[in-house]
């Protein structure tokens, strides 16, 4: 099996964390904006969905990866300390 030219030129990609995989998948599929607020295994990110499907897909990914899904601006008492969190800001969704 021959390695690809891309791997030869760019080197092997270091293995990522589940948080990195979650974020990459969300960024690839969401039409809205995804901003990482805190990096790391227990990271924080903000999704500003452009369509309702963005929220549905984010919810499915959160369930798959064990990421807490919270409404942006939620009280700090609801934020899990040892778990990654995706905040959703639905202010751009219309109707």
PyMOL commands that set and color helices and strands:
alter all, ss='L'
color gray80, all
select helices_A, chain A and resi 5-10+18-29+52-65+76-78+90-92
alter helices_A, ss='H'
color red, helices_A
select strands_A, chain A and resi 33-38+44-48+68-71+85-88
alter strands_A, ss='S'
color yellow, strands_A
deselect
rebuild
show_as cartoon
